[in-house]
Amino acid sequence: MLDEKLNFSTKLIHSSVKTNKPCIAVRAPLYDTTTFSFSDTQSFENAALNGDTPFYSRYGNNPNILATEEKLSVLDGTEDALLFSAGMAALSALFITYGKNGILCIGNVYGGTQFLLAHQLNSLGIQTNFIPYDQADYLDLFIAKNPGLIFFESPANPTLDILNIQDITRLAHENGSLVAMDNTFASAINQQPIGLGVDLCMQSATKYLGGHSDLTAGVITGKKSLLDAIRPWRTNLGQICSPATAHLLDRSLATLPLRINCHNENAMTIAKWLEHHPKITKVYYPGLPSFSGFETASRQMKGFGGMISIDIKGNEKDAIQFINCLKLITRAASLGGIESLVSQPARTSHRNLTPEERNQKGISDTLIRLSIGLENVHDIINDLAQALGQV
């Protein structure tokens, strides 16, 4: 058992499920197996009834999955964690479990989440109401309608909007609503939603938690009693993470604090540089005093993350020209890896929304999303400069 006084960066390296073998590997081995054998029927039956005993990997009790979930719960400061095959798998199970009394979605969210909430869950009888970011001040009027689940992102994808987490959770709990939040953009290094009152915290582990663009996974953390209701959906919908992926994620978590600190520093330097460039009309970054959510972000975040969005001066053609001229920064989906990536939300993550829906959310055709990686910051700036010079 690790000393509870240890910093979580230390716990992320040393916490894991230990075996009772006389020789223990420095790093947990890969248990690349679907099932586990038992010496007799009684021990077989006992394992089947105990969710924390290795029994059958689809149930989520593979040692690699259990070890990684332990680290994820340490990271978020929660009782428990559930690992999924993808972030969207985690959200699907969350909404199916707790959305039957209605979902209230506040502000901008990832395009896939928006489509799931607005279109797909309706067929299951799960209704979602949406509050635009600029109407968040009237949240009490919407919560008074007593939705079962309140969901939001902060910072939000792709406009980096910041919501006051403590105000939302206070109002929600006063009205008996559960609060779930997507913390992918910030990561637990920069923001601790559970400590701010959130009941369930979700992250796409594909992004910063994995950090190397080589795995796909998702996680939900929170009280064990809340996660136990989600667990059967994960099992029976086949949403479990593979042992090999869990093993990779376990590796990545050990370096998460170091990586996030570099993402933070690089993004802050680049955001300040972009803010003064004549071909950029707006920079969306929570760490800039000029950003509308700066004061709230400063209170609830320890760092401002590696995501920056910008509006290019001109039209959609100019935005495409800029993206196509980048040489170091890679045109690719996703975010949070060691390499810098660029995308145009209107054509990628939010392409399933209508032009009217994107306009309502402030997602213009000239909006460009940058995931700032761990390259030398001057190399990234030089690439941005040369591409902007060709617009």
C-alpha positions as a Python dict, from the first residue, in 0.01 Angstrom:
ca = {
    (1, 'M'): (0, 0, 0),
    (2, 'L'): (143, 337, -102),
    (3, 'D'): (171, 626, 143),
    (4, 'E'): (-134, 850, 90),
    (5, 'K'): (87, 1157, 143),
    (6, 'L'): (278, 1089, -178),
    (7, 'N'): (223, 1325, -471),
    (8, 'F'): (1, 1171, -739),
    (9, 'S'): (285, 1196, -994),
    (10, 'T'): (474, 949, -773),
    (11, 'K'): (165, 731, -733),
    (12, 'L'): (118, 717, -1110),
    (13, 'I'): (457, 548, -1139),
    (14, 'H'): (433, 312, -842),
    (15, 'S'): (64, 225, -799),
    (16, 'S'): (-45, -103, -958),
    (17, 'V'): (-207, -431, -878),
    (18, 'K'): (62, -648, -718),
    (19, 'T'): (86, -1025, -742),
    (20, 'N'): (188, -1255, -457),
    (21, 'K'): (478, -1398, -655),
    (22, 'P'): (819, -1394, -482),
    (23, 'C'): (962, -1202, -779),
    (24, 'I'): (771, -893, -899),
    (25, 'A'): (857, -718, -1224),
    (26, 'V'): (940, -346, -1206),
    (27, 'R'): (668, -293, -1466),
    (28, 'A'): (349, -500, -1469),
    (29, 'P'): (361, -764, -1746),
    (30, 'L'): (102, -792, -2021),
    (31, 'Y'): (-170, -1046, -1940),
    (32, 'D'): (-266, -1109, -2302),
    (33, 'T'): (-537, -1362, -2226),
    (34, 'T'): (-913, -1371, -2251),
    (35, 'T'): (-973, -1602, -1957),
    (36, 'F'): (-814, -1742, -1641),
    (37, 'S'): (-796, -2094, -1499),
    (38, 'F'): (-878, -2216, -1147),
    (39, 'S'): (-769, -2512, -939),
    (40, 'D'): (-1118, -2614, -836),
    (41, 'T'): (-1488, -2534, -878),
    (42, 'Q'): (-1516, -2336, -555),
    (43, 'S'): (-1237, -2094, -645),
    (44, 'F'): (-1387, -2068, -996),
    (45, 'E'): (-1725, -1975, -847),
    (46, 'N'): (-1573, -1730, -598),
    (47, 'A'): (-1389, -1549, -879),
    (48, 'A'): (-1707, -1528, -1086),
    (49, 'L'): (-1879, -1347, -799),
    (50, 'N'): (-1588, -1113, -722),
    (51, 'G'): (-1548, -841, -985),
    (52, 'D'): (-1191, -760, -872),
    (53, 'T'): (-1054, -1112, -926),
    (54, 'P'): (-910, -1200, -1269),
    (55, 'F'): (-1177, -1417, -1431),
    (56, 'Y'): (-1271, -1315, -1786),
    (57, 'S'): (-1122, -1014, -1967),
    (58, 'R'): (-1452, -900, -2120),
    (59, 'Y'): (-1579, -843, -1766),
    (60, 'G'): (-1298, -594, -1706),
    (61, 'N'): (-1110, -794, -1443),
    (62, 'N'): (-795, -863, -1644),
    (63, 'P'): (-494, -761, -1427),
    (64, 'N'): (-381, -499, -1679),
    (65, 'I'): (-723, -335, -1682),
    (66, 'L'): (-747, -343, -1302),
    (67, 'A'): (-397, -196, -1260),
    (68, 'T'): (-465, 88, -1504),
    (69, 'E'): (-804, 165, -1347),
    (70, 'E'): (-628, 191, -1011),
    (71, 'K'): (-391, 452, -1151),
    (72, 'L'): (-677, 643, -1315),
    (73, 'S'): (-868, 662, -987),
    (74, 'V'): (-552, 788, -814),
    (75, 'L'): (-512, 1050, -1086),
    (76, 'D'): (-867, 1185, -1045),
    (77, 'G'): (-879, 1138, -666),
    (78, 'T'): (-1180, 907, -681),
    (79, 'E'): (-1295, 580, -529),
    (80, 'D'): (-1300, 391, -856),
    (81, 'A'): (-1249, 406, -1233),
    (82, 'L'): (-1394, 223, -1532),
    (83, 'L'): (-1183, 177, -1844),
    (84, 'F'): (-1354, 157, -2185),
    (85, 'S'): (-1261, 81, -2545),
    (86, 'A'): (-1303, 450, -2642),
    (87, 'G'): (-1417, 784, -2505),
    (88, 'M'): (-1744, 754, -2696),
    (89, 'A'): (-1800, 408, -2546),
    (90, 'A'): (-1763, 562, -2202),
    (91, 'L'): (-2009, 841, -2283),
    (92, 'S'): (-2261, 600, -2437),
    (93, 'A'): (-2265, 383, -2125),
    (94, 'L'): (-2286, 693, -1904),
    (95, 'F'): (-2583, 841, -2090),
    (96, 'I'): (-2771, 510, -2113),
    (97, 'T'): (-2727, 456, -1739),
    (98, 'Y'): (-2812, 801, -1609),
    (99, 'G'): (-2993, 978, -1894),
    (100, 'K'): (-3337, 819, -1874),
    (101, 'N'): (-3476, 1113, -1676),
    (102, 'G'): (-3342, 1361, -1929),
    (103, 'I'): (-3003, 1514, -2002),
    (104, 'L'): (-2912, 1882, -1993),
    (105, 'C'): (-2605, 1960, -2207),
    (106, 'I'): (-2440, 2296, -2142),
    (107, 'G'): (-2234, 2475, -2406),
    (108, 'N'): (-2018, 2328, -2680),
    (109, 'V'): (-1913, 1964, -2684),
    (110, 'Y'): (-1723, 1734, -2917),
    (111, 'G'): (-1908, 1680, -3245),
    (112, 'G'): (-1950, 1305, -3188),
    (113, 'T'): (-2099, 1371, -2845),
    (114, 'Q'): (-2333, 1633, -2991),
    (115, 'F'): (-2455, 1390, -3258),
    (116, 'L'): (-2505, 1109, -3003),
    (117, 'L'): (-2707, 1335, -2773),
    (118, 'A'): (-2907, 1516, -3039),
    (119, 'H'): (-2989, 1230, -3274),
    (120, 'Q'): (-2903, 876, -3165),
    (121, 'L'): (-3021, 865, -2803),
    (122, 'N'): (-3367, 989, -2903),
    (123, 'S'): (-3438, 646, -3049),
    (124, 'L'): (-3381, 499, -2702),
    (125, 'G'): (-3621, 747, -2542),
    (126, 'I'): (-3339, 954, -2390),
    (127, 'Q'): (-3409, 1325, -2443),
    (128, 'T'): (-3145, 1597, -2431),
    (129, 'N'): (-3195, 1972, -2394),
    (130, 'F'): (-2911, 2202, -2497),
    (131, 'I'): (-2811, 2533, -2339),
    (132, 'P'): (-2587, 2757, -2553),
    (133, 'Y'): (-2274, 2877, -2378),
    (134, 'D'): (-2395, 3238, -2381),
    (135, 'Q'): (-2710, 3136, -2187),
    (136, 'A'): (-2524, 2960, -1903),
    (137, 'D'): (-2611, 3252, -1673),
    (138, 'Y'): (-2972, 3129, -1686),
    (139, 'L'): (-2876, 2779, -1583),
    (140, 'D'): (-3100, 2781, -1275),
    (141, 'L'): (-3409, 2812, -1496),
    (142, 'F'): (-3312, 2504, -1696),
    (143, 'I'): (-3209, 2300, -1392),
    (144, 'A'): (-3542, 2379, -1226),
    (145, 'K'): (-3697, 2145, -1486),
    (146, 'N'): (-3518, 1869, -1292),
    (147, 'P'): (-3308, 1687, -1553),
    (148, 'G'): (-3160, 1362, -1428),
    (149, 'L'): (-2813, 1429, -1567),
    (150, 'I'): (-2623, 1749, -1641),
    (151, 'F'): (-2330, 1719, -1881),
    (152, 'F'): (-2069, 1964, -2014),
    (153, 'E'): (-1708, 2016, -2119),
    (154, 'S'): (-1468, 2277, -1981),
    (155, 'P'): (-1260, 2376, -2169),
    (156, 'A'): (-1503, 2293, -2447),
    (157, 'N'): (-1424, 2151, -2788),
    (158, 'P'): (-1337, 2340, -3010),
    (159, 'T'): (-1391, 2696, -2879),
    (160, 'L'): (-1225, 2639, -2539),
    (161, 'D'): (-1524, 2794, -2356),
    (162, 'I'): (-1487, 2784, -1978),
    (163, 'L'): (-1780, 2703, -1749),
    (164, 'N'): (-1785, 2761, -1374),
    (165, 'I'): (-1777, 2402, -1249),
    (166, 'Q'): (-1857, 2478, -885),
    (167, 'D'): (-2158, 2693, -973),
    (168, 'I'): (-2299, 2423, -1200),
    (169, 'T'): (-2253, 2143, -948),
    (170, 'R'): (-2403, 2350, -665),
    (171, 'L'): (-2718, 2432, -862),
    (172, 'A'): (-2748, 2076, -989),
    (173, 'H'): (-2714, 1914, -649),
    (174, 'E'): (-2965, 2155, -497),
    (175, 'N'): (-3214, 2023, -752),
    (176, 'G'): (-3118, 1657, -716),
    (177, 'S'): (-2943, 1626, -1053),
    (178, 'L'): (-2627, 1426, -1119),
    (179, 'V'): (-2333, 1604, -1284),
    (180, 'A'): (-2096, 1447, -1537),
    (181, 'M'): (-1817, 1628, -1715),
    (182, 'D'): (-1576, 1562, -2000),
    (183, 'N'): (-1230, 1667, -1879),
    (184, 'T'): (-1037, 1555, -2189),
    (185, 'F'): (-905, 1897, -2296),
    (186, 'A'): (-768, 1982, -1951),
    (187, 'S'): (-663, 1641, -1813),
    (188, 'A'): (-649, 1576, -1440),
    (189, 'I'): (-306, 1739, -1419),
    (190, 'N'): (-459, 2076, -1500),
    (191, 'Q'): (-805, 2033, -1351),
    (192, 'Q'): (-969, 1813, -1086),
    (193, 'P'): (-1347, 1811, -1155),
    (194, 'I'): (-1434, 1569, -874),
    (195, 'G'): (-1275, 1807, -624),
    (196, 'L'): (-1495, 2084, -768),
    (197, 'G'): (-1815, 1887, -706),
    (198, 'V'): (-1859, 1684, -1027),
    (199, 'D'): (-2006, 1336, -967),
    (200, 'L'): (-1863, 1153, -1268),
    (201, 'C'): (-1558, 1257, -1469),
    (202, 'M'): (-1502, 1124, -1821),
    (203, 'Q'): (-1192, 1149, -2039),
    (204, 'S'): (-1097, 1018, -2379),
    (205, 'A'): (-781, 831, -2287),
    (206, 'T'): (-694, 834, -2657),
    (207, 'K'): (-584, 1194, -2605),
    (208, 'Y'): (-355, 1325, -2329),
    (209, 'L'): (-376, 1019, -2102),
    (210, 'G'): (-240, 796, -2380),
    (211, 'G'): (-41, 1083, -2525),
    (212, 'H'): (144, 901, -2803),
    (213, 'S'): (-128, 857, -3069),
    (214, 'D'): (-100, 479, -3039),
    (215, 'L'): (-405, 372, -2840),
    (216, 'T'): (-781, 422, -2823),
    (217, 'A'): (-956, 414, -2485),
    (218, 'G'): (-1189, 603, -2252),
    (219, 'V'): (-1241, 629, -1878),
    (220, 'I'): (-1503, 734, -1625),
    (221, 'T'): (-1407, 800, -1263),
    (222, 'G'): (-1617, 868, -955),
    (223, 'K'): (-1779, 698, -658),
    (224, 'K'): (-1789, 320, -677),
    (225, 'S'): (-2164, 316, -619),
    (226, 'L'): (-2220, 536, -927),
    (227, 'L'): (-1979, 337, -1144),
    (228, 'D'): (-2131, 4, -1040),
    (229, 'A'): (-2451, 102, -1222),
    (230, 'I'): (-2253, 170, -1542),
    (231, 'R'): (-2042, -146, -1522),
    (232, 'P'): (-2308, -393, -1656),
    (233, 'W'): (-2359, -177, -1965),
    (234, 'R'): (-1986, -183, -2034),
    (235, 'T'): (-1984, -562, -1999),
    (236, 'N'): (-2289, -643, -2208),
    (237, 'L'): (-2228, -384, -2480),
    (238, 'G'): (-1877, -522, -2524),
    (239, 'Q'): (-1711, -187, -2449),
    (240, 'I'): (-1414, -316, -2252),
    (241, 'C'): (-1062, -200, -2327),
    (242, 'S'): (-821, -472, -2442),
    (243, 'P'): (-544, -581, -2202),
    (244, 'A'): (-278, -469, -2453),
    (245, 'T'): (-431, -121, -2473),
    (246, 'A'): (-457, -100, -2093),
    (247, 'H'): (-92, -200, -2072),
    (248, 'L'): (6, 81, -2311),
    (249, 'L'): (-206, 331, -2119),
    (250, 'D'): (-44, 224, -1792),
    (251, 'R'): (293, 308, -1950),
    (252, 'S'): (172, 650, -2062),
    (253, 'L'): (26, 755, -1728),
    (254, 'A'): (369, 742, -1565),
    (255, 'T'): (489, 1036, -1779),
    (256, 'L'): (161, 1230, -1788),
    (257, 'P'): (266, 1512, -1547),
    (258, 'L'): (588, 1575, -1743),
    (259, 'R'): (410, 1576, -2077),
    (260, 'I'): (125, 1803, -1964),
    (261, 'N'): (369, 2057, -1821),
    (262, 'C'): (542, 2078, -2160),
    (263, 'H'): (209, 2100, -2347),
    (264, 'N'): (110, 2387, -2115),
    (265, 'E'): (435, 2580, -2162),
    (266, 'N'): (444, 2538, -2540),
    (267, 'A'): (79, 2634, -2586),
    (268, 'M'): (107, 2944, -2368),
    (269, 'T'): (409, 3069, -2562),
    (270, 'I'): (239, 3003, -2896),
    (271, 'A'): (-95, 3157, -2791),
    (272, 'K'): (82, 3480, -2691),
    (273, 'W'): (263, 3487, -3025),
    (274, 'L'): (-55, 3421, -3225),
    (275, 'E'): (-244, 3693, -3037),
    (276, 'H'): (-26, 3959, -3199),
    (277, 'H'): (-19, 3819, -3552),
    (278, 'P'): (-200, 4044, -3804),
    (279, 'K'): (-355, 3748, -3992),
    (280, 'I'): (-524, 3607, -3681),
    (281, 'T'): (-852, 3771, -3580),
    (282, 'K'): (-904, 3577, -3255),
    (283, 'V'): (-714, 3335, -3033),
    (284, 'Y'): (-911, 3096, -2812),
    (285, 'Y'): (-690, 2998, -2518),
    (286, 'P'): (-790, 2997, -2148),
    (287, 'G'): (-447, 3121, -2039),
    (288, 'L'): (-473, 3455, -2217),
    (289, 'P'): (-607, 3746, -2007),
    (290, 'S'): (-793, 3862, -2320),
    (291, 'F'): (-991, 3535, -2333),
    (292, 'S'): (-1346, 3563, -2197),
    (293, 'G'): (-1308, 3266, -1959),
    (294, 'F'): (-965, 3358, -1825),
    (295, 'E'): (-1070, 3453, -1470),
    (296, 'T'): (-1279, 3141, -1416),
    (297, 'A'): (-1012, 2920, -1572),
    (298, 'S'): (-750, 3074, -1343),
    (299, 'R'): (-956, 2976, -1039),
    (300, 'Q'): (-1031, 2616, -1134),
    (301, 'M'): (-732, 2514, -1348),
    (302, 'K'): (-368, 2463, -1249),
    (303, 'G'): (-254, 2488, -1612),
    (304, 'F'): (-429, 2584, -1934),
    (305, 'G'): (-356, 2286, -2157),
    (306, 'G'): (-219, 2229, -2503),
    (307, 'M'): (-525, 2315, -2712),
    (308, 'I'): (-553, 2643, -2902),
    (309, 'S'): (-814, 2749, -3155),
    (310, 'I'): (-775, 3047, -3389),
    (311, 'D'): (-982, 3240, -3641),
    (312, 'I'): (-791, 3313, -3960),
    (313, 'K'): (-845, 3650, -4125),
    (314, 'G'): (-1029, 3595, -4451),
    (315, 'N'): (-1256, 3312, -4561),
    (316, 'E'): (-1269, 2931, -4569),
    (317, 'K'): (-1031, 2923, -4865),
    (318, 'D'): (-772, 3112, -4660),
    (319, 'A'): (-814, 2870, -4368),
    (320, 'I'): (-758, 2572, -4598),
    (321, 'Q'): (-456, 2744, -4758),
    (322, 'F'): (-300, 2797, -4415),
    (323, 'I'): (-355, 2434, -4310),
    (324, 'N'): (-219, 2299, -4637),
    (325, 'C'): (98, 2510, -4606),
    (326, 'L'): (196, 2370, -4266),
    (327, 'K'): (504, 2148, -4288),
    (328, 'L'): (579, 2039, -3930),
    (329, 'I'): (229, 2047, -3782),
    (330, 'T'): (38, 1743, -3904),
    (331, 'R'): (-309, 1746, -4058),
    (332, 'A'): (-486, 1476, -3859),
    (333, 'A'): (-782, 1405, -3635),
    (334, 'S'): (-757, 1366, -3257),
    (335, 'L'): (-537, 1562, -3015),
    (336, 'G'): (-318, 1538, -2708),
    (337, 'G'): (-26, 1347, -2860),
    (338, 'I'): (343, 1430, -2851),
    (339, 'E'): (318, 1570, -3206),
    (340, 'S'): (142, 1894, -3300),
    (341, 'L'): (-178, 1845, -3500),
    (342, 'V'): (-414, 2077, -3687),
    (343, 'S'): (-776, 2038, -3795),
    (344, 'Q'): (-1065, 2248, -3923),
    (345, 'P'): (-1363, 2162, -3696),
    (346, 'A'): (-1626, 2256, -3957),
    (347, 'R'): (-1479, 1988, -4185),
    (348, 'T'): (-1375, 1729, -3923),
    (349, 'S'): (-1495, 1695, -3563),
    (350, 'H'): (-1816, 1898, -3617),
    (351, 'R'): (-1889, 1815, -3980),
    (352, 'N'): (-2210, 1629, -3883),
    (353, 'L'): (-2366, 1952, -3757),
    (354, 'T'): (-2562, 2172, -3994),
    (355, 'P'): (-2412, 2511, -4090),
    (356, 'E'): (-2680, 2673, -3872),
    (357, 'E'): (-2586, 2457, -3572),
    (358, 'R'): (-2217, 2534, -3618),
    (359, 'N'): (-2290, 2905, -3647),
    (360, 'Q'): (-2488, 2898, -3322),
    (361, 'K'): (-2188, 2741, -3150),
    (362, 'G'): (-1937, 2990, -3289),
    (363, 'I'): (-1773, 2729, -3512),
    (364, 'S'): (-1699, 2927, -3827),
    (365, 'D'): (-1541, 2801, -4149),
    (366, 'T'): (-1227, 2995, -4057),
    (367, 'L'): (-1192, 2836, -3712),
    (368, 'I'): (-880, 2621, -3685),
    (369, 'R'): (-795, 2391, -3393),
    (370, 'L'): (-434, 2332, -3293),
    (371, 'S'): (-316, 2055, -3064),
    (372, 'I'): (25, 2177, -2952),
    (373, 'G'): (274, 1896, -2908),
    (374, 'L'): (610, 1854, -2740),
    (375, 'E'): (835, 1970, -3024),
    (376, 'N'): (1069, 2263, -2970),
    (377, 'V'): (838, 2561, -2934),
    (378, 'H'): (1039, 2778, -3175),
    (379, 'D'): (1011, 2511, -3444),
    (380, 'I'): (633, 2512, -3404),
    (381, 'I'): (618, 2892, -3422),
    (382, 'N'): (839, 2897, -3732),
    (383, 'D'): (603, 2655, -3905),
    (384, 'L'): (299, 2865, -3813),
    (385, 'A'): (478, 3180, -3933),
    (386, 'Q'): (571, 3041, -4273),
    (387, 'A'): (220, 2903, -4331),
    (388, 'L'): (54, 3233, -4230),
    (389, 'G'): (293, 3410, -4464),
    (390, 'Q'): (139, 3221, -4757),
    (391, 'V'): (-222, 3316, -4677),
}
